[in-house]
Each structure stands twice: as C-alpha cells, then as structure tokens.
Amino acid sequence: MDVDMDKSSSQEKAVRLHPLAIIGISDHHTRVSCGGSALPASSPVIGLLFGQNHQTQLLSTITIIDAEEVEASGTTLSESQLNHIKTKIELHQKVFPNHDVVGWYKVSEGEVTPNDLEIHHGWMKQFHKDPLFILMDTTEPDAKPHSTEQGVSGESAREKLDKEEELPLSVFESSGKAFIHLDFELESFGPERIAVEKVFNTRPTVVRSNESSGGDASMNTEEDIKQDKKPAASQDTETMMHIQTLLTSVDAMNSRIAILLEYLRKCRDGEIQTDHVLLRQVKSLVKQLPLVMGRHPLYRQGTSDLGQELEKQYEDVLVLSFLATLSKTTKAVIGYSEKVHVVADKMDTSNAMTSFGRSRRVSTTGKF
C-alpha cells in the first residue's frame, strides 16, 4: 500500500486529537478482543470520528473529539448497516449538535492496506467528502526487561524515551490512490484531563466472595470457603503491580539521568553551548542527592562530604519530627485541660444548686 510520508503537501491541515477519542478507540478494541462486545473477536474494529472543522483561507483545523464504533463487515455496507450508522450519527448529533463526522478509524496490526483505501473512497464518502483516517497499530513492541544499571548511553536512553512516549496512532488523508501522512497534536479540555487521570489511577479492587454474594453466612458451601483464600492471591497481584510501577519509574529516572549526564559531558568538552540557567537547575537538583546517597560508593570509600551532609540533614529531620510531635502533644494536653475545666465547672454548678435546695428545705422545716 502506497503511503506518502512527505508532509509538505498537507501543511494546510492542522489535526488536533483529544484523549477522549483515543480512549474510545482503545476501548472499542479491548471489548472486541476480550469478548465484551456482541461482535466476534475476529470482526474488524472500525468506527467513526466526530469533531469540528474550522476553515480559514490559509489553514483548515480539524479537531477530533470523540469516536463511535460502527458495524462494518468490509469494504461494502448492507442496507441495515448503513441505516444503523446513519441512526448513530443522528443520535450523536442530538447530544452534541456541534459535532460532525470528520473521518473514520481502524484498529489492526501493521500498516494500511488496499482495503483501507477502498473503504476510504467507498462508503465513507457518504458521510464526509474528504475524511481523515486514523490507524491504531496493535503490534506489541519488543518487550525488554527493566534495567537499573548505570552507564546507559544518553543516545539509547533518548531513543527509548521517544519510543515509550510515542502513541501507536497514525493520521492519514487521501490523495488519489495513496494515503498521505499527517502530523497531529494532542489537545484536551479540563474535564478530559481529570477523566484521563482518573482512568490511569484506577486499580483493580479486591472483593471477598462472601461479602459480594449478599447471602447468609450459613448458606456458604465448601467451595465458597475455599474462595476465601483468593484475596491473598489478589494482594500478591497488587504487590506485583506496585513493584512493576516502581521498576518502571526507576527505569525512566535512569534514562533521564543518562540524558542529563550526556548533556553535562558535552558542555564540559565544549561540544555544545553552555546554558547557565539549565546548569543552575541541575545544581539545585544535585543538592537534593546527599539525603538519598548515604550508601553511595563515594560515601563508603571515605569521602566525608556526603557523609557530613547526610548526617546534617538527618539531624534536621529528627529535630523537625521531634518538634512536630511535641506540638501535637501540647495541643492534645491543652484540649484535655479545657475539657476537664468544663466538666469541673458543670459539677460545681450542680453541687451549688443541690446545696441551695437543701438549705431552703431546712429553713422551711424550721418555721414549723
């Protein structure tokens, strides 16, 4: 399949992609591949892209905001499939009247195929005269173990970070019988950023079988009792997820440190121009290291600077912790003292009222 990677012919179009559309595409693929959809796992993952198109004399800005799945079996559509797609477009535009169909997407492994171009120039033209095409590549990258070793080259670290930060998405437009690659940039609204952050922070929850069943404890069978051991395995899974997250973070930190070291070496050797603002930022970062480098080889070899700095910061932290505990204890004692005074005042008032009542009865009895 011909794909023109020359972007000079497409500079009049600016494509902005929202995270909501990316999540919609990936969710569609997940449901189909994992059996959560009515469609079979072998069915093509195809859908429509909704957004807005702002045109000026020099630039056409296409904003892709949302993605909706459709049932399309191939390069042609049946009458029922076509009516279903039209109904879905009408329902979407009733909720979002400012959204129009701006293109379509497909999730598959590899690159574009001749069938994609046939769909692009076929039934897709009924919904947009010049649609965009987004291809999400599901080819798994080469899995490499996490490395915490020192001495990683800055160039390899930079290439690794670029690969990890690159989205498996490609945006195309058609020119005759070929696809032309388009650059795109990510754009998000405030609510989208909150939703995406919530999705990334969501973790699987551990639910006990007895609590989720909602039945009486006396109705539990031996099989249910055996299932009580499952939370332990789930906790192990959560622990592994936490360790995996830590390994990923350490790996990313090592890659960034390697890039930073490469920059410092080039500045020292005069290969690049020195940026004093950046060097001051590096210095402020290095000043934070003594507290976490107590076990550094330089410290074990007898270099006293790191040891003295570590002990000084450690003592400062101990003093601050002691003062915080002392302040908390003092506040608690003051609170208890106020409560004791309130209770004592109430007891004194009650005793005074009782004594006054007794003296009044005695005086009344003495008159008779």
Secondary structure as the mmCIF struct_conf table of DSSP 4:
data_model
#
loop_
_struct_conf.conf_type_id
_struct_conf.id
_struct_conf.beg_label_comp_id
_struct_conf.beg_label_asym_id
_struct_conf.beg_label_seq_id
_struct_conf.end_label_comp_id
_struct_conf.end_label_asym_id
_struct_conf.end_label_seq_id
STRN STRN1 VAL A 3 ASP A 4
HELX_RH_3T_P HELX_RH_3T_P1 LYS A 7 SER A 10
TURN_TY1_P TURN_TY1_P1 GLN A 11 GLU A 12
STRN STRN2 LYS A 13 LEU A 17
HELX_RH_AL_P HELX_RH_AL_P1 PRO A 19 SER A 33
TURN_TY1_P TURN_TY1_P2 CYS A 34 GLY A 35
BEND BEND1 SER A 37 LEU A 39
TURN_TY1_P TURN_TY1_P3 ALA A 41 SER A 42
BEND BEND2 SER A 43 SER A 43
STRN STRN3 VAL A 45 GLN A 55
BEND BEND3 GLN A 57 LEU A 58
STRN STRN4 SER A 60 GLU A 69
BEND BEND4 GLY A 74 THR A 76
HELX_RH_AL_P HELX_RH_AL_P2 GLU A 79 VAL A 95
TURN_TY1_P TURN_TY1_P4 PRO A 97 ASN A 98
STRN STRN5 ASP A 100 SER A 108
BEND BEND5 GLU A 109 GLU A 111
HELX_RH_AL_P HELX_RH_AL_P3 PRO A 114 HIS A 121
TURN_TY1_P TURN_TY1_P5 GLY A 122 GLY A 122
HELX_RH_3T_P HELX_RH_3T_P2 TRP A 123 GLN A 126
TURN_TY1_P TURN_TY1_P6 PHE A 127 PHE A 127
BEND BEND6 LYS A 129 ASP A 130
STRN STRN6 LEU A 132 ASP A 137
HELX_LH_PP_P HELX_LH_PP_P1 THR A 139 ALA A 143
BEND BEND7 GLN A 150 GLN A 150
HELX_RH_AL_P HELX_RH_AL_P4 GLY A 154 GLU A 165
BEND BEND8 GLU A 166 GLU A 166
BEND BEND9 PRO A 168 PRO A 168
STRN STRN7 LEU A 169 SER A 175
TURN_TY1_P TURN_TY1_P7 GLY A 176 LYS A 177
STRN STRN8 ALA A 178 LEU A 182
STRN STRN9 PHE A 184 LEU A 186
HELX_RH_AL_P HELX_RH_AL_P5 GLY A 190 ASN A 201
HELX_LH_PP_P HELX_LH_PP_P2 PRO A 204 VAL A 206
HELX_RH_AL_P HELX_RH_AL_P6 SER A 209 SER A 213
BEND BEND10 GLY A 215 GLY A 215
HELX_RH_3T_P HELX_RH_3T_P3 ALA A 217 MET A 219
HELX_RH_AL_P HELX_RH_AL_P7 GLU A 222 LYS A 226
HELX_RH_3T_P HELX_RH_3T_P4 GLN A 227 LYS A 229
HELX_RH_AL_P HELX_RH_AL_P8 LYS A 230 ASP A 269
TURN_TY1_P TURN_TY1_P8 GLY A 270 GLY A 270
BEND BEND11 GLU A 271 ILE A 272
HELX_RH_AL_P HELX_RH_AL_P9 HIS A 276 VAL A 286
TURN_TY1_P TURN_TY1_P9 LYS A 287 GLN A 288
BEND BEND12 LEU A 289 LEU A 289
HELX_RH_3T_P HELX_RH_3T_P5 PRO A 290 VAL A 292
TURN_TY1_P TURN_TY1_P10 GLY A 294 ARG A 295
HELX_RH_AL_P HELX_RH_AL_P10 PRO A 297 ARG A 300
TURN_TY1_P TURN_TY1_P11 GLN A 301 GLY A 302
HELX_RH_AL_P HELX_RH_AL_P11 SER A 304 LYS A 367
#
